[in-house]
């Protein structure tokens, strides 16, 4: 019995020993597998838990105006932290005056909410608790970073002083609103807008890398072996924009937006010869009621242009020889009918037969549509009309470097898929049932200003690296004219008559300082032609043209959408913006003003010279000297008057002022007249607003008795 028990115990011991041996063999086998066979894999995984390669942001390139002004730039900012348990920090530091100084500087210049004593205690606690990452200052500017890195211990750098500086960049726009939407932005990998988006690859540069190790709490600091690849900064993009002209354009558009309480507005200024965009403004309203560049309508919004499109219709007919400027057309007193659809002129009138020039100048819908219908009313000729529009590059995008430009929409003649109907041709003639962007339409007007040569609009001049040109964007001219020289000259004459002729829609805005040419436009938006009336969802006021008219330098288009106050028509809403832009643009280039003194000076006759002008004698003499006018001086008193004696000579005579008698102030300016009369104890009232005194109610020489003197200026 005892033997059986002994055997049973031995069997159990052997079984347990066998199991232990098997487990040991399994553990040994797995250990060999992990350490030898899969060693590299698991060592890599272990290192990844504590060390990783972190991308280092590259400095983004600048976006510049043509003269080098910054439209967008990357400003460096720094996240500054400290490793109080860095092995490189001398233990003596913690008990030295340098530690006290560091606490003082941090409390004084970085965190003034803490006293130097509290700061010292805080830093010591971080050291004692084993912290490897203590935030010092986030988003520090360059100036702040330079100050902090000069503090005791920190001035020893990262690996001797434990200082950790991580550089990053914030995109800044020194001119804020100026060309905001044209400059654009980039968000993530999918949203790329404007120049920032179109040239993202060139601007972004190349990221570097930095080995970082984890110190707990999810914090990472640079590895002390300095293993990194330096980032390469991005290249600079130089635009064709002129900062002064951009400011002028946006300022003029902003005033109109406020005055007319419009929904949105666009203004583009372009160099006629090169197609370089000098200014591009897009304004709308934010939810907070502030003006801002909310969308680039200049490039991205395609609408029915309305009457500004009439120039294309006229140029087509002139090129095909169907009309001449001296021909006449019946305006039918401003109302006509096409296939039971009524078409009216913008303003009611009683005109019948007028010249082609007048019909265009007064922007007659009836006149222009009837000319086009008479010229291209058959199927074969309608094809010819569409072909002419294509010749004018109105059927294709400009190819501007910034993305988001839609295709223009020009219907194919008698094509049912395009919705061609019996009213399509006359409505196309005046800018409906066709869509184009402001930039596409301006490119056409620019070609007319450029004697028929179409140049591709462009916004980018070159790409630079450290000031050296890496790529240049040339001026792109389309071979040949868009129309014959004769037709272009006639089109230019039409645009000039809009401004210079009394019946032109822009006549009231003409300037004495310079001449410009162009076309007003008023388009109905979101309209529905119903049986009894046309339902309109708003208006788009526009003006497109160029200046100076004789030798065009700039072309310009202004579109203002849905004005609600102070007018809706192009001549009242968009034209004043165009004129202000033109006036101020010319003021920046004095060579554009017409020369007035090309011929020999002509002697003034007596009726052209100042006569009976009076005032303080020394003031008159100073003015005469500045004007270079000769005169005979016969005056020696304080007050004097000019008299023209011979046909070409002037005399300066005394204007006596006698005590207690009403003086003669006729011919004086208001300031001198008030000075004399009020010093005599007289009360003065005046009318007329400006000019010289032409009448006074009390006869000169009358005794003063506190009377009221009425003056009229003129």
Protein Blocks (a to p, Z undefined) as FASTA:
>chain_A
ZZmmmmmmmmmmmmmmmmmmmmmmmmmmmmmmmmmmmmmmmmmmmmmmmgccdddddddd
ddddfkopafbdcdddddddddfkbfklcfklmmcfklmmmmmmmmmmmmmmbcfklmmm
mmmmmmmnopabdcfbghiafklmmmmmmpghjlnojmlnopacddddddddfklmnokl
mnopaehjlbcghjllmmmmmmnopadddddddeejhiacddfklpacddddddddddfb
dfklmmmmmmmmmmmmmmnopabdcdddddfklopafbdcdddddfkopacdfbcfklmp
ccdebjmlmmmmmmmmmmnopacfkbccdeklopaceehiacddfbdcfbfbdcfklmmm
nopaklmmmmmmmmmmpmklmmmmmmmmmmnopmbcehiabghiacdddddehiaklopa
fklmmmmmnopaiacdfklmmmmmmmmmnnopacdddfbfbdceehiafbdcdddddehj
fbdfklmmmmmmmmmmmmmpmkbcklmmpcfkbccddddddddehiacdfkbccdebdcd
dddddddfklcfbdcddddehiabgpjbfklmmmmmmmmmmmmmmmmmmklpccfklpcc
ddddfklpcehiacdfklmmmmmmmnopacddfbfbfbdcdddfbfmbccdddddddehi
acdfehiafklmmmmmmmnopacddehjiacdfbdfbdghiacehiacddddZZ
